[in-house]
């Protein structure tokens, strides 16, 4: 019945991207997404983590000398995982990278979706 049809348009941010990594050892201040140019920020929208060993993972801004934790302590049991879609993107400080650290969790994979602006 054509009178009830509706076109659905899905728009994606023109600077949308994702990054994926698989780690076999504990990570400390490891860059996952490189810092964008001056005046440009990373906006974190989604995180997916799959852990093969128990422990926890944190996401941080600036893997250099001034780390700031932006997602604190995602705890995992053996063979645990999580999928997070933020209702509002987490904005990182301009020209700062997005990194990951883990404690005990030494076999995990992570995917982040983000855009820059």
N, CA, C and O atoms as a DFTB+ gen file, in Angstrom:
468 C
 N C O
     1  1       0.843      -1.165       0.000
     2  2       0.000       0.000       0.000
     3  2       0.892       1.232       0.000
     4  3       1.441       1.605       1.037
     5  1       1.036       1.858      -1.144
     6  2       1.972       2.970      -1.283
     7  2       1.686       4.165      -0.381
     8  3       2.617       4.892      -0.037
     9  1       0.448       4.394       0.012
    10  2       0.167       5.558       0.847
    11  2       0.807       5.445       2.229
    12  3       0.888       6.431       2.961
    13  1       1.267       4.224       2.589
    14  2       1.891       4.031       3.886
    15  2       3.394       3.785       3.791
    16  3       4.021       3.421       4.787
    17  1       3.970       3.974       2.633
    18  2       5.406       3.743       2.494
    19  2       6.185       4.956       2.995
    20  3       5.680       6.078       3.022
    21  1       7.418       4.696       3.386
    22  2       8.267       5.760       3.888
    23  2       9.698       5.446       3.502
    24  3      10.157       4.316       3.671
    25  1      10.396       6.427       2.992
    26  2      11.808       6.258       2.674
    27  2      12.628       6.531       3.926
    28  3      12.379       7.504       4.639
    29  1      13.586       5.688       4.188
    30  2      14.462       5.849       5.343
    31  2      15.869       6.136       4.819
    32  3      16.410       5.392       4.001
    33  1      16.437       7.216       5.304
    34  2      17.779       7.597       4.890
    35  2      18.679       7.546       6.119
    36  3      18.389       8.189       7.128
    37  1      19.751       6.797       6.041
    38  2      20.719       6.714       7.131
    39  2      21.917       7.557       6.729
    40  3      22.544       7.318       5.698
    41  1      22.220       8.536       7.548
    42  2      23.358       9.393       7.251
    43  2      24.516       9.049       8.169
    44  3      24.332       8.760       9.351
    45  1      25.686       9.084       7.612
    46  2      26.899       8.798       8.359
    47  2      27.751      10.051       8.354
    48  3      27.820      10.761       7.351
    49  1      28.392      10.317       9.464
    50  2      29.259      11.488       9.551
    51  2      30.344      11.383       8.485
    52  3      30.907      10.304       8.300
    53  1      30.654      12.461       7.782
    54  2      31.646      12.373       6.704
    55  2      33.053      12.002       7.191
    56  3      33.871      11.531       6.402
    57  1      33.339      12.208       8.471
    58  2      34.661      11.862       9.016
    59  2      34.604      10.635       9.915
    60  3      35.471      10.449      10.769
    61  1      33.589       9.799       9.727
    62  2      33.453       8.592      10.555
    63  2      34.533       7.575      10.190
    64  3      34.941       7.461       9.035
    65  1      34.981       6.842      11.207
    66  2      36.012       5.824      11.003
    67  2      35.923       4.812      12.135
    68  3      35.158       4.987      13.083
    69  1      36.712       3.759      12.024
    70  2      36.814       2.780      13.100
    71  2      38.259       2.293      13.167
    72  3      39.024       2.415      12.211
    73  1      38.601       1.745      14.311
    74  2      39.940       1.175      14.509
    75  2      39.769      -0.133      15.260
    76  3      38.950      -0.233      16.174
    77  1      40.544      -1.130      14.871
    78  2      40.474      -2.454      15.485
    79  2      41.880      -2.936      15.803
    80  3      42.814      -2.728      15.028
    81  1      42.014      -3.579      16.948
    82  2      43.313      -4.149      17.314
    83  2      43.089      -5.422      18.120
    84  3      42.093      -5.557      18.830
    85  1      44.021      -6.343      18.000
    86  2      44.009      -7.576      18.770
    87  2      45.334      -7.648      19.517
    88  3      46.399      -7.556      18.906
    89  1      45.276      -7.812      20.826
    90  2      46.484      -7.812      21.649
    91  2      46.671      -9.166      22.326
    92  3      45.712      -9.754      22.825
    93  1      47.894      -9.651      22.341
    94  2      48.216     -10.925      22.975
    95  2      48.924     -10.735      24.313
    96  3      49.278     -11.711      24.974
    97  1      49.130      -9.485      24.711
    98  2      49.809      -9.191      25.972
    99  2      49.137      -7.988      26.625
   100  3      48.388      -7.256      25.978
   101  1      49.407      -7.794      27.899
   102  2      48.899      -6.632      28.623
   103  2      49.398      -5.368      27.921
   104  3      50.543      -5.316      27.470
   105  1      48.543      -4.356      27.829
   106  2      48.893      -3.096      27.167
   107  2      48.938      -1.965      28.180
   108  3      48.140      -1.928      29.117
   109  1      49.872      -1.044      27.991
   110  2      49.978       0.135      28.842
   111  2      50.117       1.360      27.959
   112  3      51.104       1.506      27.237
   113  1      49.130       2.239      28.017
   114  2      49.140       3.491      27.255
   115  2      49.445       3.257      25.775
   116  3      50.314       3.915      25.203
   117  1      48.741       2.338      25.174
   118  2      48.949       1.975      23.775
   119  2      47.995       2.773      22.889
   120  3      46.781       2.722      23.091
   121  1      48.520       3.504      21.917
   122  2      47.680       4.303      21.016
   123  2      46.829       3.394      20.139
   124  3      47.336       2.449      19.535
   125  1      45.553       3.680      20.074
   126  2      44.618       2.935      19.234
   127  2      44.195       3.787      18.034
   128  3      44.081       3.287      16.915
   129  1      43.962       5.086      18.284
   130  2      43.640       6.042      17.227
   131  2      44.624       7.197      17.359
   132  3      44.727       7.811      18.421
   133  1      45.339       7.489      16.293
   134  2      46.340       8.564      16.308
   135  2      45.689       9.917      16.545
   136  3      44.514      10.128      16.243
   137  1      46.473      10.813      17.086
   138  2      45.989      12.171      17.338
   139  2      45.690      12.871      16.013
   140  3      46.499      12.815      15.087
   141  1      44.534      13.531      15.917
   142  2      44.245      14.299      14.704
   143  2      45.021      15.617      14.702
   144  3      45.767      15.906      15.637
   145  1      44.843      16.395      13.669
   146  2      45.542      17.684      13.533
   147  2      45.111      18.650      14.637
   148  3      44.110      18.433      15.318
   149  1      45.882      19.709      14.794
   150  2      45.570      20.749      15.778
   151  2      44.159      21.277      15.554
   152  3      43.760      21.531      14.417
   153  1      43.403      21.442      16.639
   154  2      42.058      21.976      16.565
   155  2      40.991      20.947      16.229
   156  3      39.807      21.285      16.205
   157  1      41.376      19.691      15.968
   158  2      40.444      18.623      15.622
   159  2      40.381      17.636      16.789
   160  3      41.406      17.278      17.368
   161  1      39.161      17.201      17.124
   162  2      38.957      16.250      18.226
   163  2      38.428      14.921      17.718
   164  3      37.784      14.846      16.671
   165  1      38.710      13.880      18.478
   166  2      38.113      12.558      18.267
   167  2      36.834      12.514      19.093
   168  3      36.825      12.903      20.261
   169  1      35.745      12.034      18.471
   170  2      34.478      11.834      19.155
   171  2      34.212      10.331      19.174
   172  3      33.893       9.742      18.141
   173  1      34.340       9.718      20.334
   174  2      34.162       8.278      20.484
   175  2      32.670       7.953      20.559
   176  3      31.956       8.491      21.406
   177  1      32.198       7.066      19.667
   178  2      30.765       6.741      19.634
   179  2      30.455       5.319      20.091
   180  3      29.412       5.086      20.702
   181  1      31.345       4.362      19.806
   182  2      31.072       2.959      20.137
   183  2      32.362       2.232      20.513
   184  3      33.445       2.562      20.030
   185  1      32.218       1.240      21.382
   186  2      33.346       0.407      21.801
   187  2      32.885      -1.042      21.862
   188  3      31.826      -1.341      22.414
   189  1      33.675      -1.929      21.298
   190  2      33.415      -3.372      21.405
   191  2      34.713      -4.017      21.887
   192  3      35.771      -3.818      21.289
   193  1      34.628      -4.787      22.968
   194  2      35.808      -5.467      23.504
   195  2      35.459      -6.929      23.755
   196  3      34.395      -7.246      24.288
   197  1      36.361      -7.803      23.368
   198  2      36.242      -9.228      23.641
   199  2      37.515      -9.666      24.353
   200  3      38.616      -9.502      23.825
   201  1      37.364     -10.221      25.550
   202  2      38.529     -10.592      26.356
   203  2      38.576     -12.106      26.551
   204  3      37.561     -12.733      26.853
   205  1      39.755     -12.681      26.377
   206  2      39.937     -14.115      26.568
   207  2      40.373     -14.448      27.989
   208  3      40.314     -15.606      28.402
   209  1      40.808     -13.445      28.734
   210  2      41.274     -13.666      30.107
   211  2      40.662     -12.599      31.008
   212  3      40.355     -11.496      30.557
   213  1      40.489     -12.932      32.277
   214  2      39.887     -11.956      33.184
   215  2      40.846     -10.812      33.463
   216  3      42.063     -10.958      33.351
   217  1      40.282      -9.680      33.827
   218  2      41.048      -8.473      34.115
   219  2      40.215      -7.277      33.738
   220  3      38.990      -7.374      33.658
   221  1      40.859      -6.138      33.504
   222  2      40.093      -4.974      33.084
   223  2      40.848      -4.149      32.057
   224  3      42.069      -4.233      31.921
   225  1      40.066      -3.343      31.335
   226  2      40.578      -2.490      30.268
   227  2      40.094      -1.073      30.533
   228  3      38.956      -0.881      30.963
   229  1      40.936      -0.083      30.285
   230  2      40.533       1.318      30.341
   231  2      40.854       1.978      28.997
   232  3      41.789       1.581      28.303
   233  1      40.069       2.979      28.652
   234  2      40.340       3.795      27.477
   235  2      40.804       5.152      27.965
   236  3      40.283       5.686      28.943
   237  1      41.772       5.696      27.287
   238  2      42.364       6.940      27.760
   239  2      42.630       7.910      26.624
   240  3      42.806       7.530      25.466
   241  1      42.651       9.172      27.005
   242  2      43.018      10.248      26.099
   243  2      44.481      10.565      26.355
   244  3      44.897      10.694      27.507
   245  1      45.257      10.689      25.304
   246  2      46.676      11.070      25.382
   247  2      47.523       9.964      26.002
   248  3      47.640       9.870      27.224
   249  1      48.107       9.137      25.158
   250  2      48.950       8.050      25.654
   251  2      50.358       8.530      25.977
   252  3      51.221       7.731      26.341
   253  1      50.591       9.833      25.846
   254  2      51.896      10.413      26.179
   255  2      52.037      10.572      27.676
   256  3      51.758       9.645      28.437
   257  1      52.471      11.746      28.098
   258  2      52.791      11.964      29.505
   259  2      51.598      12.400      30.359
   260  3      51.705      12.415      31.585
   261  1      50.475      12.752      29.750
   262  2      49.346      13.280      30.528
   263  2      48.071      12.481      30.276
   264  3      47.061      13.044      29.853
   265  1      48.111      11.182      30.531
   266  2      46.937      10.342      30.274
   267  2      45.740      10.790      31.119
   268  3      45.866      11.138      32.293
   269  1      44.579      10.765      30.469
   270  2      43.314      11.026      31.154
   271  2      42.396       9.861      30.818
   272  3      42.125       9.587      29.649
   273  1      41.922       9.181      31.851
   274  2      41.029       8.040      31.629
   275  2      39.668       8.572      31.203
   276  3      39.096       9.434      31.870
   277  1      39.148       8.053      30.081
   278  2      37.829       8.497      29.624
   279  2      36.771       7.410      29.795
   280  3      35.589       7.725      29.935
   281  1      37.169       6.145      29.787
   282  2      36.268       5.040      30.126
   283  2      37.025       4.201      31.149
   284  3      38.026       3.562      30.829
   285  1      36.540       4.215      32.356
   286  2      37.260       3.618      33.482
   287  2      36.894       2.163      33.678
   288  3      35.717       1.811      33.754
   289  1      37.855       1.366      33.756
   290  2      37.796       0.015      34.287
   291  2      36.611      -0.841      33.840
   292  3      35.667      -1.067      34.597
   293  1      36.681      -1.298      32.623
   294  2      35.715      -2.278      32.134
   295  2      36.218      -3.647      32.570
   296  3      37.200      -4.147      32.020
   297  1      35.560      -4.259      33.548
   298  2      35.993      -5.529      34.127
   299  2      35.467      -6.701      33.317
   300  3      34.317      -6.702      32.877
   301  1      36.324      -7.701      33.124
   302  2      35.950      -8.872      32.333
   303  2      36.268     -10.158      33.070
   304  3      37.303     -10.278      33.726
   305  1      35.363     -11.115      32.954
   306  2      35.626     -12.484      33.387
   307  2      36.283     -13.208      32.216
   308  3      36.382     -12.646      31.125
   309  1      36.730     -14.439      32.423
   310  2      37.262     -15.225      31.306
   311  2      36.234     -15.265      30.187
   312  3      35.045     -15.473      30.429
   313  1      36.702     -15.063      28.961
   314  2      35.845     -15.079      27.774
   315  2      34.703     -14.070      27.867
   316  3      33.601     -14.330      27.384
   317  1      34.965     -12.920      28.486
   318  2      33.957     -11.868      28.605
   319  2      34.060     -10.866      27.474
   320  3      34.935     -10.961      26.614
   321  1      33.160      -9.918      27.489
   322  2      33.177      -8.884      26.468
   323  2      32.126      -7.841      26.736
   324  3      31.331      -7.968      27.667
   325  1      32.121      -6.806      25.916
   326  2      31.112      -5.766      26.037
   327  2      30.955      -5.037      24.713
   328  3      31.842      -5.046      23.860
   329  1      29.816      -4.415      24.572
   330  2      29.523      -3.566      23.425
   331  2      28.839      -2.327      23.980
   332  3      27.793      -2.430      24.621
   333  1      29.420      -1.156      23.740
   334  2      28.891       0.090      24.285
   335  2      28.647       1.064      23.137
   336  3      29.546       1.339      22.341
   337  1      27.431       1.580      23.059
   338  2      27.094       2.666      22.142
   339  2      26.700       3.856      23.005
   340  3      25.681       3.816      23.695
   341  1      27.495       4.901      22.968
   342  2      27.240       6.067      23.815
   343  2      26.078       6.880      23.250
   344  3      26.015       7.120      22.045
   345  1      25.161       7.302      24.114
   346  2      24.036       8.118      23.649
   347  2      24.527       9.490      23.185
   348  3      23.936      10.100      22.294
   349  1      25.588       9.957      23.783
   350  2      26.280      11.170      23.342
   351  2      27.746      10.802      23.173
   352  3      28.329      10.197      24.072
   353  1      28.360      11.151      22.043
   354  2      29.778      10.808      21.852
   355  2      30.649      11.420      22.941
   356  3      30.344      12.486      23.475
   357  1      31.731      10.732      23.259
   358  2      32.715      11.262      24.206
   359  2      33.734      12.052      23.395
   360  3      34.418      11.501      22.532
   361  1      33.829      13.344      23.679
   362  2      34.746      14.220      22.949
   363  2      36.095      14.248      23.658
   364  3      36.174      14.553      24.848
   365  1      37.147      13.931      22.923
   366  2      38.498      14.026      23.453
   367  2      39.031      15.433      23.206
   368  3      38.551      16.136      22.317
   369  1      40.004      15.833      23.979
   370  2      40.656      17.116      23.792
   371  2      41.271      17.171      22.396
   372  3      41.793      16.172      21.901
   373  1      41.208      18.324      21.775
   374  2      41.738      18.485      20.421
   375  2      43.194      18.045      20.348
   376  3      43.979      18.300      21.261
   377  1      43.540      17.384      19.255
   378  2      44.906      16.938      18.950
   379  2      45.458      15.922      19.947
   380  3      46.672      15.833      20.129
   381  1      44.581      15.159      20.590
   382  2      45.006      14.097      21.513
   383  2      44.593      12.748      20.941
   384  3      43.542      12.632      20.310
   385  1      45.426      11.721      21.162
   386  2      45.117      10.389      20.656
   387  2      44.205       9.631      21.617
   388  3      43.974      10.063      22.746
   389  1      43.691       8.491      21.146
   390  2      42.860       7.600      21.958
   391  2      43.663       6.338      22.191
   392  3      44.150       5.717      21.247
   393  1      43.800       5.959      23.460
   394  2      44.618       4.797      23.782
   395  2      43.898       3.814      24.678
   396  3      42.786       4.057      25.147
   397  1      44.570       2.692      24.902
   398  2      44.016       1.616      25.705
   399  2      45.092       1.098      26.664
   400  3      46.275       1.044      26.326
   401  1      44.654       0.723      27.859
   402  2      45.526       0.046      28.823
   403  2      44.737      -1.133      29.382
   404  3      43.508      -1.096      29.452
   405  1      45.458      -2.176      29.778
   406  2      44.792      -3.328      30.375
   407  2      45.586      -3.803      31.577
   408  3      46.800      -3.618      31.654
   409  1      44.880      -4.417      32.511
   410  2      45.514      -5.016      33.677
   411  2      45.051      -6.461      33.724
   412  3      43.851      -6.731      33.769
   413  1      45.970      -7.361      33.713
   414  2      45.754      -8.802      33.714
   415  2      45.203      -9.293      32.379
   416  3      45.633     -10.336      31.885
   417  1      44.253      -8.557      31.784
   418  2      43.676      -8.972      30.508
   419  2      44.773      -8.927      29.462
   420  3      45.175      -7.852      29.017
   421  1      45.254     -10.096      29.073
   422  2      46.410     -10.144      28.176
   423  2      46.088     -10.756      26.820
   424  3      46.992     -10.973      26.013
   425  1      44.846     -11.031      26.562
   426  2      44.445     -11.574      25.269
   427  2      43.069     -10.990      24.972
   428  3      42.048     -11.558      25.360
   429  1      43.048      -9.848      24.280
   430  2      41.771      -9.198      24.022
   431  2      41.797      -8.473      22.689
   432  3      42.855      -8.150      22.149
   433  1      40.611      -8.230      22.182
   434  2      40.486      -7.445      20.960
   435  2      39.558      -6.274      21.245
   436  3      38.684      -6.346      22.109
   437  1      39.767      -5.204      20.506
   438  2      38.974      -3.993      20.708
   439  2      38.681      -3.351      19.364
   440  3      39.536      -3.308      18.481
   441  1      37.477      -2.860      19.224
   442  2      37.076      -2.055      18.068
   443  2      36.425      -0.795      18.607
   444  3      35.567      -0.856      19.488
   445  1      36.836       0.340      18.077
   446  2      36.199       1.612      18.433
   447  2      35.687       2.265      17.150
   448  3      36.325       2.204      16.099
   449  1      34.532       2.884      17.267
   450  2      33.985       3.694      16.175
   451  2      34.015       5.139      16.652
   452  3      33.750       5.419      17.821
   453  1      34.337       6.049      15.748
   454  2      34.515       7.440      16.125
   455  2      34.380       8.320      14.887
   456  3      34.296       7.831      13.760
   457  1      34.362       9.605      15.122
   458  2      34.506      10.556      14.022
   459  2      35.387      11.691      14.504
   460  3      35.580      11.863      15.708
   461  1      35.915      12.454      13.588
   462  2      36.758      13.603      13.939
   463  2      36.109      14.871      13.407
   464  3      35.450      14.884      12.367
   465  1      36.326      15.932      14.170
   466  2      35.721      17.213      13.792
   467  2      36.413      18.341      14.516
   468  3      36.052      19.504      14.336
